[in-house]
Amino acid sequence: MSPWSSPPLSETATALCTILILLVPFSVAGVALLNTGLNRSRSAAQTILASLSIVGVAAITYFVVGFAVQGFAAQPEHFFTVSGRPWGWIAAQPLFLRGIRFDGSRLSLVAWFQLVSVGLAAVIPFGAGSDRWRLGPSLTSTVLLAGWTYPLFAHWVWGGGWLEQLGTNYGLGRGFLDSGGSSCIQATGGLTALSMAWILGPRRGKYSPDGMTAAIPGHNAVIAVFGCLLALVGWLALNSAGAILFSNAEIGRAALVAINTTLCAAAAGLTTAAVTSVRLGKPDASLTANGWIGGLAASSASCAFISPAAALIVGMVAGMLVPLAVELLELRLAVDDPGGAISAHGIAGLWGVLAAGLLSSSAVDANTSRGSSSGQLLAQVIGIATLLGFVLPMTYGLNWLLNRVYPQRVAGEGEWQGMDLHELGAGAYPEFVTHREDSFQRWSKS
């Protein structure tokens, strides 16, 4: 049994969380539109349909088995004992959400919140695999994410597991701190995106045999930017509900969470626009959209505890990291990520986790402080090391095995034809003429 316990929610807090969770799906819609807009027009319908299907599969999988793996603090779990102290590693809950009383309790709200947020984590990888990831295998991969990878790590962070226990067992600040999901949702989704980009390989025509890189622009910047605005609404709710449910933040902090989330996104988007203006001569719409999403991803970990000034710093750093990471991955490491998911969610999410430790002197106030700021930083670094050293190899290995028995990538003829026609039999824009890919490729030295 986890030593962590959470006080019951007041009626006001219950009502607020109910409203907030109802708004969380806007974050999923925003990311789905971003992925669609940054993809090619001949695969737009398949991308948006895949996003909708992934959300459905993720929700059902989490209902069946995911919550049984994740659980919640102070609920039964499997643990191991070191020096007389328990370290939780996996929950021991019944399948199909059995045993939960849906009465507005904190536990029932957490189950509902996770049923929605797991869909956000599952949609992220498709941004990196779009234009070549088959629909059926992408849904099978979602089962792995929603049924095992996501709930296992979320148990360690939010379910009373060993990362959360770093504070009580070793005095490392509050233990691993992540109010809204920079690690559980964003980094987990981003690292899964990296795994899929490796497994699928680059799109046809992205890289030439002599080392040249083709620019394949997204087909609709308007859809992508509109997705950013929808995502802001969802993130305001995601971060606020997460802070109340997992960090025991007072409902009055919802205003601080909203301010910090908005400032992070704004600072990141504007910083990316400035960086691309300097490097490319003009601001880049697609990279700026990814920078905005990166600011949202980075905001989640410490959104309820840092000052607005610190939130600006978190956003500005995220806005610089995203375009630089996109360039590094695409030009130097030959990782083809059409939606920028690895950079905007994975890299920015990891930065948000680290920022919670770096800014812990202002992030942990007198009422919530436990341990030193240096201890908090160490707890965050341990969490990042776990993501990179365990979650990334595990999700890569699981999907690599899946790819051996159920190939993930579409055949060459289907990729040339376009995912819409090949898998759906109709395009997203039947009244438009789809140009051949060689009509817009522009080669540049990597």
C-alpha positions as CSV (number, residue, x, y, z in Angstrom):
1,M,0.0,0.0,0.0
2,S,1.4,3.4,-0.9
3,P,2.2,5.7,2.0
4,W,0.8,8.6,0.0
5,S,-2.8,9.7,0.5
6,S,-4.8,12.6,-0.7
7,P,-7.5,14.5,1.2
8,P,-11.0,14.3,-0.2
9,L,-12.1,17.0,-2.6
10,S,-14.5,19.7,-1.6
11,E,-17.8,20.1,-3.5
12,T,-16.3,23.2,-5.2
13,A,-13.1,21.4,-6.2
14,T,-15.2,18.5,-7.5
15,A,-17.3,20.8,-9.6
16,L,-14.3,22.6,-10.9
17,C,-12.5,19.4,-11.8
18,T,-15.6,18.1,-13.6
19,I,-15.7,21.2,-15.8
20,L,-12.0,21.1,-16.5
21,I,-11.9,17.5,-17.5
22,L,-14.7,18.2,-19.9
23,L,-12.4,20.6,-21.7
24,V,-9.3,18.4,-21.8
25,P,-10.3,16.8,-25.2
26,F,-9.6,20.2,-26.8
27,S,-5.9,19.4,-26.3
28,V,-6.3,16.2,-28.3
29,A,-8.2,18.0,-31.0
30,G,-5.5,20.6,-31.2
31,V,-2.6,18.1,-31.6
32,A,-4.6,16.1,-34.2
33,L,-5.2,19.3,-36.3
34,L,-1.5,20.2,-35.9
35,N,-0.4,16.8,-37.2
36,T,-2.9,17.0,-40.0
37,G,-1.9,20.5,-41.1
38,L,1.8,19.7,-41.1
39,N,1.2,16.6,-43.1
40,R,0.8,16.3,-46.9
41,S,-2.7,16.9,-48.4
42,R,-2.8,13.4,-49.8
43,S,-2.7,11.9,-46.3
44,A,-4.8,14.4,-44.4
45,A,-8.0,12.3,-44.1
46,Q,-6.0,9.3,-42.9
47,T,-4.2,11.4,-40.3
48,I,-7.3,12.9,-38.8
49,L,-9.2,9.6,-38.9
50,A,-6.3,7.8,-37.3
51,S,-6.2,10.4,-34.5
52,L,-9.9,9.9,-33.8
53,S,-9.5,6.1,-33.9
54,I,-6.4,6.2,-31.7
55,V,-8.3,8.2,-29.0
56,G,-11.0,5.6,-29.0
57,V,-8.6,2.6,-28.8
58,A,-6.6,4.3,-26.1
59,A,-9.7,5.0,-24.0
60,I,-11.0,1.4,-24.3
61,T,-7.6,-0.1,-23.6
62,Y,-7.1,2.1,-20.5
63,F,-10.6,1.1,-19.3
64,V,-9.9,-2.5,-19.7
65,V,-6.3,-2.8,-18.3
66,G,-4.6,0.6,-18.1
67,F,-6.0,1.8,-14.8
68,A,-5.4,-1.6,-13.3
69,V,-1.7,-1.0,-14.0
70,Q,-1.6,2.6,-13.0
71,G,-3.9,2.8,-9.9
72,F,-3.9,5.8,-7.6
73,A,-2.1,6.8,-4.4
74,A,-3.1,4.9,-1.2
75,Q,-4.6,2.1,-3.3
76,P,-3.3,-1.5,-3.4
77,E,-0.1,-1.9,-5.3
78,H,2.8,-4.3,-5.8
79,F,6.0,-3.0,-4.2
80,F,9.5,-4.1,-3.1
81,T,11.2,-3.2,0.1
82,V,14.6,-1.6,0.4
83,S,16.0,-0.8,3.8
84,G,12.6,-1.2,5.3
85,R,11.0,1.3,3.0
86,P,8.3,0.3,0.4
87,W,8.9,1.3,-3.3
88,G,5.8,0.9,-5.5
89,W,6.3,-0.4,-9.0
90,I,2.8,-1.4,-10.3
91,A,-0.7,-1.1,-9.1
92,A,-2.9,-4.0,-8.1
93,Q,-6.3,-2.9,-9.2
94,P,-9.1,-4.9,-10.9
95,L,-9.7,-4.7,-14.6
96,F,-12.5,-2.7,-16.2
97,L,-12.4,0.0,-13.5
98,R,-14.2,-2.4,-11.1
99,G,-14.1,-1.3,-7.5
100,I,-14.4,2.4,-8.3
101,R,-17.4,4.3,-7.0
102,F,-18.3,6.9,-9.5
103,D,-19.5,9.4,-6.9
104,G,-17.4,12.4,-7.7
105,S,-14.6,11.2,-5.4
106,R,-11.0,12.0,-6.2
107,L,-10.4,8.5,-7.4
108,S,-13.3,8.5,-9.8
109,L,-12.2,11.9,-11.2
110,V,-8.6,10.6,-11.6
111,A,-9.9,7.6,-13.6
112,W,-11.9,9.9,-15.8
113,F,-9.0,12.4,-16.2
114,Q,-6.6,9.5,-17.2
115,L,-9.1,8.1,-19.7
116,V,-8.9,11.4,-21.6
117,S,-5.3,12.2,-21.1
118,V,-4.1,8.8,-22.3
119,G,-5.6,9.7,-25.7
120,L,-3.4,12.8,-25.8
121,A,-0.3,10.8,-25.2
122,A,-1.4,8.2,-27.8
123,V,-2.1,10.8,-30.5
124,I,1.4,12.4,-30.2
125,P,3.4,9.5,-31.9
126,F,1.3,9.7,-35.1
127,G,2.7,13.1,-35.8
128,A,6.1,11.5,-36.3
129,G,4.8,8.5,-38.3
130,S,2.3,10.3,-40.5
131,D,2.3,9.8,-44.3
132,R,3.6,6.3,-44.0
133,W,2.1,4.7,-40.8
134,R,-0.7,2.2,-41.6
135,L,-3.9,2.7,-39.7
136,G,-4.3,-0.8,-38.3
137,P,-0.7,-1.1,-36.9
138,S,-0.9,2.4,-35.4
139,L,-4.0,1.3,-33.4
140,T,-2.2,-1.9,-32.3
141,S,0.7,0.2,-31.2
142,T,-1.7,2.4,-29.2
143,V,-2.8,-0.7,-27.3
144,L,0.8,-1.1,-26.1
145,L,1.0,2.5,-25.1
146,A,-2.3,2.8,-23.3
147,G,-2.3,-0.6,-21.8
148,W,1.3,-0.8,-20.5
149,T,3.8,2.0,-21.2
150,Y,1.7,5.0,-20.2
151,P,0.0,3.5,-17.1
152,L,3.2,1.9,-15.8
153,F,5.2,5.2,-15.8
154,A,2.1,7.1,-14.6
155,H,1.9,4.8,-11.6
156,W,5.4,5.7,-10.7
157,V,4.7,9.4,-10.9
158,W,1.0,9.8,-10.1
159,G,-0.1,6.5,-8.5
160,G,2.1,6.5,-5.4
161,G,5.0,4.7,-7.2
162,W,8.7,4.8,-6.5
163,L,9.3,8.2,-8.3
164,E,6.6,9.9,-6.2
165,Q,8.1,8.2,-3.1
166,L,11.6,9.8,-3.6
167,G,10.5,12.6,-1.3
168,T,9.3,10.4,1.6
169,N,11.9,7.7,1.3
170,Y,15.0,9.8,0.5
171,G,14.0,13.4,1.3
172,L,14.4,14.5,-2.3
173,G,12.1,17.5,-2.3
174,R,8.4,16.6,-3.0
175,G,9.5,13.5,-4.8
176,F,9.3,13.6,-8.6
177,L,7.2,16.6,-9.5
178,D,4.8,16.6,-12.5
179,S,1.5,18.4,-12.0
180,G,0.1,18.2,-15.5
181,G,2.0,15.6,-17.4
182,S,5.2,16.9,-18.9
183,S,6.6,13.5,-18.3
184,C,3.7,11.1,-18.2
185,I,1.9,12.5,-21.2
186,Q,4.3,14.6,-23.2
187,A,7.7,12.9,-22.8
188,T,6.2,9.5,-23.0
189,G,4.3,10.3,-26.1
190,G,7.3,12.1,-27.6
191,L,9.7,9.2,-26.9
192,T,7.2,6.8,-28.4
193,A,7.2,9.1,-31.5
194,L,11.0,8.8,-31.6
195,S,10.7,5.1,-31.5
196,M,8.2,5.0,-34.3
197,A,10.3,7.4,-36.5
198,W,13.2,5.0,-36.1
199,I,11.2,1.9,-36.9
200,L,9.2,3.4,-39.8
201,G,12.2,5.2,-41.4
202,P,11.9,8.5,-43.4
203,R,9.3,9.2,-45.9
204,R,10.0,8.3,-49.6
205,G,12.0,11.1,-51.1
206,K,12.9,12.8,-47.9
207,Y,16.6,12.0,-48.2
208,S,18.5,11.5,-51.4
209,P,21.3,8.9,-51.7
210,D,24.0,11.7,-51.8
211,G,22.9,13.1,-48.4
212,M,20.6,15.9,-49.5
213,T,17.4,16.6,-47.5
214,A,14.2,17.5,-49.2
215,A,11.9,20.1,-47.7
216,I,8.3,18.6,-47.6
217,P,6.1,21.4,-46.3
218,G,2.8,20.8,-44.5
219,H,-0.2,21.4,-46.7
220,N,-2.2,23.7,-44.4
221,A,-0.6,26.1,-42.0
222,V,-4.1,27.5,-41.1
223,I,-5.2,24.2,-39.7
224,A,-2.0,23.7,-37.8
225,V,-2.1,27.2,-36.1
226,F,-5.8,26.8,-35.3
227,G,-4.9,23.5,-33.7
228,C,-2.5,25.5,-31.4
229,L,-5.4,27.7,-30.2
230,L,-7.6,24.6,-29.5
231,A,-4.7,23.0,-27.7
232,L,-4.3,26.1,-25.4
233,V,-7.9,25.6,-24.2
234,G,-7.3,21.9,-23.5
235,W,-4.0,22.5,-21.8
236,L,-5.4,25.1,-19.4
237,A,-7.9,22.5,-18.3
238,L,-5.3,19.6,-18.3
239,N,-2.8,21.5,-16.2
240,S,-5.4,22.8,-13.7
241,A,-7.1,19.5,-13.2
242,G,-3.8,17.7,-12.9
243,A,-2.5,20.2,-10.3
244,I,-5.6,19.7,-8.1
245,L,-5.9,15.9,-8.5
246,F,-2.2,14.9,-8.3
247,S,-0.4,17.8,-6.5
248,N,-3.1,18.6,-4.0
249,A,-3.1,22.3,-5.2
250,E,-5.8,24.5,-3.8
251,I,-8.5,25.4,-6.3
252,G,-7.4,29.0,-6.0
253,R,-4.3,28.1,-7.8
254,A,-6.2,27.5,-11.0
255,A,-5.7,31.1,-11.8
256,L,-1.9,30.8,-11.4
257,V,-1.9,27.6,-13.5
258,A,-3.8,29.3,-16.3
259,I,-1.5,32.3,-16.2
260,N,1.6,30.2,-16.2
261,T,0.3,27.9,-19.0
262,T,-0.6,30.9,-21.2
263,L,2.7,32.6,-20.6
264,C,4.7,29.5,-21.4
265,A,2.9,29.0,-24.7
266,A,3.1,32.6,-25.6
267,A,6.8,33.0,-24.8
268,A,7.7,29.7,-26.6
269,G,5.8,30.6,-29.7
270,L,7.2,34.1,-30.0
271,T,10.7,32.8,-29.2
272,T,10.5,30.2,-31.9
273,A,9.3,32.9,-34.4
274,A,12.3,35.0,-33.5
275,V,14.7,32.1,-33.8
276,T,13.4,31.1,-37.2
277,S,13.5,34.7,-38.3
278,V,17.2,34.9,-37.4
279,R,18.1,31.6,-38.9
280,L,15.9,31.5,-42.0
281,G,15.3,35.2,-42.6
282,K,11.6,35.0,-42.0
283,P,9.5,33.4,-39.3
284,D,8.4,29.9,-40.1
285,A,4.7,29.1,-39.4
286,S,5.0,25.4,-38.9
287,L,8.0,25.7,-36.5
288,T,6.3,28.5,-34.6
289,A,3.3,26.2,-34.2
290,N,5.5,23.5,-32.8
291,G,7.2,26.0,-30.5
292,W,3.8,27.0,-29.1
293,I,3.0,23.3,-28.4
294,G,6.4,22.9,-26.9
295,G,5.7,25.7,-24.5
296,L,2.5,24.0,-23.5
297,A,4.3,20.7,-23.0
298,A,7.0,22.3,-20.9
299,S,4.5,24.2,-18.8
300,S,2.8,21.1,-17.4
301,A,5.3,19.8,-14.8
302,S,5.5,22.9,-12.5
303,C,2.5,25.0,-13.7
304,A,0.9,25.1,-10.2
305,F,4.0,26.2,-8.3
306,I,6.3,28.5,-10.2
307,S,5.9,32.3,-10.5
308,P,4.7,33.9,-13.8
309,A,8.2,35.3,-14.4
310,A,9.6,31.8,-14.1
311,A,7.0,30.5,-16.5
312,L,8.2,33.0,-19.1
313,I,11.7,31.6,-18.7
314,V,10.4,28.0,-19.1
315,G,8.6,29.0,-22.3
316,M,11.5,30.9,-23.8
317,V,13.9,28.1,-23.4
318,A,11.3,25.6,-24.8
319,G,10.9,28.0,-27.8
320,M,14.6,27.9,-28.5
321,L,14.9,24.1,-28.0
322,V,12.1,23.1,-30.4
323,P,13.5,24.5,-33.7
324,L,17.0,23.5,-32.8
325,A,15.9,20.0,-32.0
326,V,13.9,19.8,-35.3
327,E,17.0,20.8,-37.2
328,L,19.2,18.4,-35.3
329,L,16.8,15.5,-35.8
330,E,16.0,16.2,-39.5
331,L,19.3,17.4,-40.9
332,R,21.9,15.8,-38.7
333,L,20.3,12.5,-37.5
334,A,18.1,11.8,-40.5
335,V,15.0,11.3,-38.3
336,D,11.9,12.3,-40.3
337,D,9.2,13.8,-38.0
338,P,6.6,15.6,-40.2
339,G,4.6,16.8,-37.2
340,G,7.6,17.8,-35.0
341,A,6.2,15.5,-32.3
342,I,9.6,14.5,-30.9
343,S,10.8,18.0,-30.4
344,A,7.5,19.7,-29.4
345,H,6.4,17.0,-26.9
346,G,9.5,14.9,-26.2
347,I,12.3,17.4,-25.9
348,A,10.1,20.2,-24.5
349,G,8.4,17.8,-22.1
350,L,11.8,16.7,-20.7
351,W,12.8,20.3,-20.4
352,G,9.7,21.1,-18.4
353,V,10.5,18.2,-16.0
354,L,14.0,19.6,-15.6
355,A,12.8,23.1,-15.1
356,A,10.6,22.0,-12.2
357,G,13.8,21.1,-10.4
358,L,15.9,24.0,-11.5
359,L,13.2,26.5,-10.4
360,S,12.2,24.6,-7.3
361,S,13.4,27.4,-5.0
362,S,10.4,29.4,-6.2
363,A,8.3,26.4,-7.2
364,V,7.8,24.9,-3.8
365,D,6.3,27.3,-1.3
366,A,6.3,27.3,2.4
367,N,3.0,25.3,2.6
368,T,4.1,22.5,0.3
369,S,7.9,22.4,0.8
370,R,9.6,19.1,1.8
371,G,13.3,18.9,1.3
372,S,15.9,21.0,-0.4
373,S,15.8,22.5,-3.9
374,S,18.9,20.5,-4.7
375,G,17.0,17.4,-3.7
376,Q,14.1,18.3,-5.9
377,L,16.4,18.8,-8.9
378,L,17.9,15.3,-8.2
379,A,14.4,13.8,-8.1
380,Q,13.6,15.4,-11.5
381,V,16.9,14.1,-13.0
382,I,16.1,10.6,-11.8
383,G,12.8,10.8,-13.6
384,I,14.4,12.0,-16.8
385,A,17.0,9.2,-16.6
386,T,14.1,6.7,-16.1
387,L,12.3,8.1,-19.2
388,L,15.5,7.9,-21.4
389,G,17.0,4.8,-19.9
390,F,13.9,2.6,-19.4
391,V,10.8,4.0,-21.1
392,L,12.5,4.8,-24.5
393,P,14.1,1.3,-24.8
394,M,11.0,-0.4,-23.7
395,T,8.6,1.3,-26.1
396,Y,11.1,0.9,-28.9
397,G,11.5,-2.8,-28.1
398,L,7.8,-3.4,-27.9
399,N,7.0,-1.7,-31.2
400,W,10.0,-3.3,-32.9
401,L,8.6,-6.7,-32.0
402,L,5.2,-5.6,-33.1
403,N,6.7,-4.5,-36.4
404,R,8.2,-8.0,-36.9
405,V,4.7,-9.6,-36.8
406,Y,2.5,-6.8,-38.1
407,P,4.5,-4.4,-40.4
408,Q,3.9,-0.8,-39.5
409,R,4.9,0.9,-42.7
410,V,2.7,1.1,-45.8
411,A,4.0,-0.5,-49.0
412,G,5.9,1.8,-51.4
413,E,3.0,1.9,-53.9
414,G,0.7,3.0,-51.1
415,E,3.0,5.8,-50.0
416,W,3.4,7.0,-53.6
417,Q,-0.3,7.0,-54.0
418,G,-1.0,8.7,-50.7
419,M,-2.5,7.3,-47.5
420,D,-5.9,8.7,-48.2
421,L,-6.5,6.9,-51.4
422,H,-4.6,3.8,-50.4
423,E,-6.3,3.2,-47.1
424,L,-9.5,5.1,-47.3
425,G,-10.3,5.1,-51.0
426,A,-10.8,8.8,-51.1
427,G,-8.9,12.0,-50.5
428,A,-9.5,14.8,-48.0
429,Y,-9.8,17.3,-50.8
430,P,-11.3,15.6,-53.8
431,E,-11.9,18.8,-55.7
432,F,-8.2,19.7,-55.6
433,V,-5.4,18.2,-57.8
434,T,-2.8,16.5,-55.7
435,H,0.6,17.4,-57.1
436,R,3.4,14.9,-57.4
437,E,6.0,15.0,-54.6
438,D,8.8,15.9,-56.9
439,S,7.0,19.1,-57.9
440,F,7.8,20.8,-54.6
441,Q,10.9,19.1,-53.3
442,R,13.7,21.5,-52.5
443,W,17.0,19.9,-51.7
444,S,19.5,21.3,-49.1
445,K,22.7,20.0,-47.7
446,S,22.4,18.3,-44.3
